Amino acid sequence: MAEFQITSQKLPNNIVAVSMKGFLDAYTYNELEQTINSYFNQSIYRFVVDLSQVEYISSAGAGVFIGAIGVAQENQGNIVLIRPQPNVQEVFDLLGLSQIFKIVDNMDTALKAFKE
């Protein structure tokens, strides 16, 4: 099983870029949740999440996004997803999350989404 890795970096305009690699599941979702919550605690509610290297996402992993987007949007923020792999995209489609989250192909498009 691929080792889960997560990195985050603050960008201009109070946007955070989050990148993950590996499996986002019942064993690793906590790491993502803690990362997002640490920014919420700093009153940062705008996230760009690169899913291009996430090989698998479970309902627990998807649940982090479901909980986080509510908090983000309540605080005039949002979460934009970049290039989920087909099997991850399928989970988002099955859970109806593709209608809730903006899903884009690259960082430039993701950052432009916050200007709209």
Helices and strands as residue ranges (DSSP letters): E 5-11, G 12-14, E 15-24, H 29-40, E 46-57, H 59-74, E 78-82, H 86-94, G 97-99, E 102-104, H 107-113
